[in-house]
Amino acid sequence: MKSLLFLCLSSALFAGTSSYRISMSEDLRIKPDPTQPHTLWVGPAVNVDVDKEGNIYVADPKENRIVMFDRNGAFQRQIGGTGQGPGEFQFLSSIQILEDGSAIAFENQQATNIFTYFNHGFEYQDRKERNDLSLMIQGVSFSPDGSKMGGLAVALDTATGQLVTKSFVADSAFNVLHSWDHDASPSFDPSKISDRAYWIEYLAGRFRITGKGLIGFVTFDGAGNVYTAHGSEYVIKRWDKDLKRYTSFGRKFEPRPRSKAEIEALVAPAHEAIVAALPAQLQNMVNAQVVASAIEKAEIPPIHNPINGIRATDNGMLTVVHELSFLKNTTLIDFFDQNGHYMGAYEHPSSGAGTSMIIKGGYAYVIEANANDDRELVRYKIQFIPES
């Protein structure tokens, strides 16, 4: 008889009362300046990370570059650029700084995943290109020591021709340690690439997965623990480093309705993200009306998903994106301590915090869109004030 691989060690812990009032005060803002090209970043995929010295690294997918600033916001250097040479990029998606100061850049283009490795000081070390239809990684994060990775992927089911959306955890050699499927939908048919009706049908299937919470999340802490969650329920599993045992925790909450206006507000950011990922010749094909029709066809439920993302901080806390509102341009973030106890919530005045916020050294770093829809980097000092 096979041994039980996944063992839950304790009953789930669900807290409801906050212990702290959480506030964030702006400490640094890097604004776009037309005379300084290194401050001009375009699109919703811009992301940020920080090293132990407080140096800031902004990944700019539009220009396939990484821009480095010191802790005071002074420009230091540009890393990469569009190309196929060592340390250059073609489809830059994200950058992550590991605890030893080394870094991994991730590129994603359809079935192709590229990982570029840099040492401390951002000297190019290695490049790995993968074309694996069983694990086409869409988004990824790494454990602080770089020994594991996890995120969202799709896999082609060759028997049915469908794309299976799944979450995964793998080691640094891309061996899958744990994965779980979320949903299956038809794979894209290239012969219908000029058919707007087909685009509506295809995109509706993808929107349905995220809109109904049929999506998972993965993050890692510095102690080697792995955290996983599912969008449709407020339960977080904290696995040991071997992914054999876990404890569960979460938060009691009242389900919040999602209005028709809030669903319609998804059109603009979804269209922006899709256009940014498409080649120029297809950007007019998938216009805002196509995206609006696809969202309507997806029949997104009128209730907010309880979880829209998780991320471990560098001091052992866990943040949960509880609500992401493009209508109000806000992100509601829950904080949990090292033991899985709910600490409190903070509503950030930018929806950009839902995807880009990282917390290191007592500061939160966020890529935000200003009134002109230009991207800015903002650093906030975090305070936890005990509730009386």
C-alpha positions in Angstrom: 0.0 0.0 0.0 1.4 3.4 -1.0 2.2 5.7 1.9 0.1 8.9 2.4 2.1 11.7 0.8 0.1 14.7 1.8 -0.8 14.8 5.5 -2.6 17.6 7.2 -1.0 18.1 10.6 -3.7 20.2 12.4 -7.1 21.5 12.0 -7.5 24.7 10.1 -7.1 28.0 12.0 -9.6 30.7 10.9 -9.3 34.2 12.5 -11.7 37.0 12.0 -10.7 39.9 14.4 -7.8 42.1 13.5 -5.0 42.8 15.9 -3.5 45.8 14.2 -4.3 48.9 12.3 -2.1 48.9 9.2 -0.9 52.1 7.6 1.4 52.9 4.7 3.1 56.3 4.2 4.8 57.3 1.0 8.6 57.3 1.3 9.8 57.5 -2.3 8.2 58.0 -5.8 10.0 57.7 -9.1 7.9 59.5 -11.7 8.0 59.3 -15.5 10.2 62.0 -17.0 10.3 62.4 -20.8 13.9 63.7 -20.5 15.0 60.5 -18.6 14.1 57.4 -20.7 15.0 55.1 -17.8 11.8 56.4 -16.0 9.4 55.6 -18.8 7.7 52.2 -18.4 4.7 51.1 -20.4 1.9 48.6 -19.7 0.4 46.6 -16.9 3.2 44.0 -16.7 5.8 46.3 -15.2 7.1 44.8 -12.0 9.7 45.4 -9.3 12.0 43.7 -6.8 14.6 44.9 -4.3 17.9 43.5 -3.0 19.1 43.5 0.6 20.9 46.9 0.1 17.7 48.5 -0.9 18.6 48.8 -4.6 15.4 48.8 -6.7 15.1 46.8 -10.0 12.2 47.6 -12.3 11.4 45.0 -15.0 10.1 46.8 -18.2 8.6 44.2 -20.5 7.9 46.7 -23.3 11.5 47.6 -23.7 12.9 44.2 -22.6 15.1 45.8 -20.0 15.7 45.9 -16.2 16.3 49.4 -14.8 18.3 49.7 -11.5 17.9 52.5 -9.0 19.7 52.9 -5.7 17.7 53.1 -2.4 17.4 56.8 -2.8 15.8 56.5 -6.3 18.9 57.6 -8.2 19.3 55.8 -11.6 22.3 53.4 -11.6 22.2 51.3 -14.8 20.1 49.5 -17.4 20.4 45.8 -17.7 19.5 44.0 -20.9 17.5 45.3 -23.8 15.9 43.7 -26.8 18.1 41.0 -28.4 19.3 37.4 -28.3 22.7 37.9 -26.8 23.8 37.1 -23.2 21.7 39.1 -20.8 19.3 40.4 -23.4 15.6 39.6 -23.7 12.9 39.2 -26.2 9.8 38.5 -24.1 10.7 39.8 -20.6 8.0 39.1 -18.1 9.4 39.4 -14.6 12.6 39.7 -12.4 13.3 38.3 -9.0 16.2 39.0 -6.7 17.2 36.0 -4.5 18.5 36.2 -0.9 22.1 35.9 -2.0 21.8 38.9 -4.4 21.7 36.8 -7.6 18.7 37.2 -9.9 16.4 35.3 -12.3 14.6 36.9 -15.2 11.7 35.1 -16.7 10.4 35.4 -20.3 7.2 33.9 -21.6 6.0 33.6 -25.2 3.3 31.1 -25.9 4.9 27.6 -25.4 8.4 29.0 -24.9 9.8 29.8 -21.4 13.2 31.4 -21.0 15.1 31.8 -17.7 18.2 34.0 -17.5 20.4 33.8 -14.5 22.6 36.6 -13.1 25.0 36.6 -10.2 25.3 39.2 -7.5 26.1 42.4 -9.4 23.9 41.3 -12.3 26.6 39.7 -14.3 25.2 37.2 -16.8 25.6 33.6 -15.9 23.3 31.3 -17.8 20.2 31.0 -20.0 17.7 28.1 -20.2 15.1 27.9 -22.8 12.2 25.4 -22.4 9.5 24.3 -24.9 7.5 21.8 -22.8 3.8 21.4 -23.7 3.2 19.6 -20.5 4.1 22.7 -18.4 3.9 26.0 -20.3 4.6 28.5 -17.5 2.5 31.7 -17.5 3.8 33.3 -14.4 6.4 32.2 -11.8 8.0 33.1 -8.5 11.0 31.5 -6.8 11.9 30.6 -3.3 14.4 33.0 -1.7 17.2 30.5 -2.1 16.3 29.7 -5.7 15.8 26.0 -5.0 12.1 26.0 -5.9 9.7 27.8 -8.2 6.0 27.9 -8.4 3.1 29.6 -10.2 0.6 29.2 -12.9 0.9 27.1 -16.1 -1.1 25.5 -18.8 -0.6 22.0 -20.2 -1.7 20.7 -23.5 -3.8 17.5 -23.2 -2.8 15.8 -26.4 -5.7 13.3 -26.2 -8.4 16.0 -26.2 -6.5 19.1 -27.6 -7.6 21.1 -24.5 -5.4 23.4 -22.4 -5.4 22.5 -18.8 -4.8 25.4 -16.4 -2.8 24.3 -13.3 -0.8 25.6 -10.4 2.6 23.9 -9.8 5.6 23.8 -7.6 8.9 22.5 -9.1 12.6 22.3 -8.2 15.2 24.4 -9.9 15.7 21.7 -12.5 11.9 22.0 -13.5 10.9 18.7 -11.9 7.3 19.1 -10.8 7.0 18.4 -7.0 3.3 19.2 -6.7 0.6 20.4 -9.0 -3.2 20.7 -9.1 -5.5 21.3 -12.0 -8.1 24.1 -12.1 -10.0 23.9 -15.4 -9.7 22.9 -19.0 -10.6 24.9 -22.1 -10.0 24.5 -25.9 -6.5 25.3 -27.1 -6.2 28.2 -29.5 -6.9 27.5 -33.2 -4.4 29.4 -35.3 -6.7 29.0 -38.4 -9.2 31.3 -36.8 -6.8 34.0 -35.8 -8.6 36.6 -38.0 -12.1 35.7 -36.7 -13.3 38.1 -34.0 -16.2 35.8 -33.0 -13.6 33.1 -32.3 -11.5 35.5 -30.2 -14.6 36.3 -28.1 -15.3 32.6 -27.5 -11.6 31.8 -26.7 -11.1 34.7 -24.4 -14.4 34.0 -22.6 -13.0 30.6 -21.7 -9.9 32.2 -20.2 -11.9 34.9 -18.4 -14.2 32.3 -16.9 -11.3 30.6 -15.2 -10.1 33.7 -13.3 -13.6 35.3 -12.9 -14.9 32.2 -11.1 -11.9 31.8 -9.0 -10.7 28.7 -10.8 -7.1 29.6 -10.3 -4.4 28.9 -7.8 -1.5 30.8 -6.2 1.9 29.8 -4.8 4.5 31.7 -2.8 7.6 30.9 -0.6 9.0 32.1 2.7 12.7 32.3 3.8 12.3 29.2 6.1 11.6 27.0 3.1 7.8 26.7 3.6 5.6 26.7 0.5 2.2 28.4 0.6 -0.7 27.5 -1.8 -4.2 28.9 -2.1 -7.2 28.6 -4.4 -9.1 31.7 -5.6 -12.5 30.4 -4.7 -12.0 29.8 -1.0 -10.2 31.6 1.8 -8.0 28.7 2.8 -4.2 28.9 2.7 -2.0 25.8 3.1 1.5 26.2 4.5 3.5 23.2 3.4 6.9 22.1 4.8 9.9 22.3 2.5 9.4 18.7 1.3 5.7 19.3 0.4 4.7 16.3 2.5 2.8 18.0 5.3 0.7 21.2 5.7 -1.3 23.2 8.1 -4.2 25.4 7.0 -5.3 28.9 8.0 -7.6 31.6 6.7 -10.0 34.3 7.6 -13.7 34.5 8.3 -15.3 37.1 6.0 -18.6 38.2 4.6 -18.9 37.5 0.8 -19.0 40.8 -1.0 -21.2 41.4 -4.1 -19.6 42.3 -7.4 -21.8 44.8 -9.3 -22.3 45.0 -13.0 -20.2 48.2 -13.1 -17.4 46.4 -11.4 -17.5 43.6 -14.0 -17.6 46.2 -16.8 -14.5 47.9 -15.2 -12.5 44.7 -15.9 -12.6 45.5 -19.7 -10.0 48.2 -19.8 -7.3 46.5 -17.8 -8.0 43.1 -19.5 -7.8 44.8 -22.9 -4.5 46.5 -22.0 -3.0 43.3 -20.8 -4.0 41.3 -23.9 -2.8 44.0 -26.3 0.5 44.2 -24.6 1.0 40.5 -25.1 -0.1 40.4 -28.8 2.1 41.1 -31.8 1.3 44.4 -33.5 -0.6 42.9 -36.4 -3.2 41.4 -34.0 -3.7 44.3 -31.7 -6.5 45.9 -33.8 -8.2 42.5 -34.1 -8.7 42.2 -30.3 -10.2 45.6 -29.6 -12.0 46.7 -26.4 -15.4 45.6 -27.8 -14.1 42.0 -28.3 -12.8 42.0 -24.8 -16.1 43.4 -23.4 -18.1 40.7 -25.3 -15.8 38.0 -24.0 -16.2 39.1 -20.4 -20.0 39.2 -20.9 -20.0 35.7 -22.4 -17.8 34.4 -19.5 -20.7 35.1 -17.1 -18.5 36.2 -14.2 -20.2 35.6 -10.9 -21.6 38.6 -9.0 -19.5 37.8 -5.9 -15.8 38.8 -5.4 -13.3 36.0 -5.2 -12.0 35.7 -1.6 -8.4 35.4 -2.8 -6.7 37.1 -5.7 -3.1 36.5 -4.9 -0.7 35.6 -2.0 2.9 36.7 -1.3 5.3 36.0 1.5 7.3 38.9 2.9 10.9 38.8 3.9 10.1 38.7 7.6 7.8 35.7 7.6 4.4 37.4 7.2 2.0 36.5 4.4 -0.1 39.0 2.4 -3.3 38.0 0.7 -5.0 40.1 -2.0 -8.5 39.8 -0.7 -10.2 42.1 -3.1 -9.0 43.8 -6.3 -11.3 46.6 -7.6 -10.6 48.2 -11.0 -13.8 50.3 -10.5 -12.6 52.0 -7.3 -8.9 51.5 -8.2 -8.1 49.9 -4.9 -6.6 46.7 -3.5 -7.7 45.2 -0.2 -4.8 43.3 1.4 -4.9 41.0 4.4 -1.8 40.4 6.6 -1.1 37.2 8.5 1.8 36.6 11.0 4.3 33.8 11.0 1.9 31.6 12.8 -1.0 32.1 10.4 -2.9 34.5 12.7 -4.8 37.3 11.0 -3.2 40.7 11.8 -5.4 43.1 9.9 -6.3 44.6 6.5 -5.1 47.5 4.5 -6.9 49.1 1.5 -4.3 50.5 -0.9 -5.4 53.3 -3.2 -4.2 51.6 -6.4 -5.2 48.4 -8.2 -1.6 48.0 -9.2 -0.8 46.7 -5.7 -2.8 43.6 -6.5 -0.1 42.3 -8.9 3.0 44.3 -8.2 3.4 44.9 -4.5 6.4 43.4 -2.8 7.3 43.9 0.9 11.0 43.9 1.9 12.8 45.6 4.8 9.7 47.1 6.3 8.7 48.8 3.0 6.1 48.1 0.4 7.1 48.7 -3.3 4.3 49.2 -5.8 4.0 50.0 -9.5 1.1 52.4 -9.9 -0.6 54.1 -12.8 -0.9 57.8 -12.6 -3.7 60.0 -14.0 -2.1 59.8 -17.5 -1.8 56.0 -17.2 1.9 56.2 -16.9 3.7 53.9 -14.5 5.3 55.1 -11.4 7.3 53.3 -8.7 6.2 54.1 -5.1 7.8 53.0 -1.9 5.8 53.1 1.3 6.8 52.7 4.9 4.6 50.2 6.7 3.4 50.6 10.2 1.5 48.1 12.4 -0.3 49.9 15.2 -1.8 47.6 17.9 -5.6 47.9 18.3 -6.5 49.0 21.7 
